[in-house]
């Protein structure tokens, strides 16, 4: 539910486009091709996203929304060092997909 609410509906609300990649191993190549400015992900995807964004210099106006499981705070600093902003959302799927979001994006 978090991916639908924050990813699909949120991106459509802001007038964006959706790109769905073919799998984890394709993420770095997809980032180089598409150059997204908003990415929603679960923590397991963060190493692949980091590898993809590391290849883009400079990383500008990229916002990452992470949810679905707890994310290590070290990832926030790693993405910040690249110039990307990462926020973590918390929710309870059975009650509400997004209860709280860290404030850096907003």
Beta strands, then each sheet from edge to edge (+ up, - down):
strand 1: 38-41
strand 2: 63-66
strand 3: 85-92
strand 4: 96-101
sheet 1: 1+ 2+ 3+ 4-
end
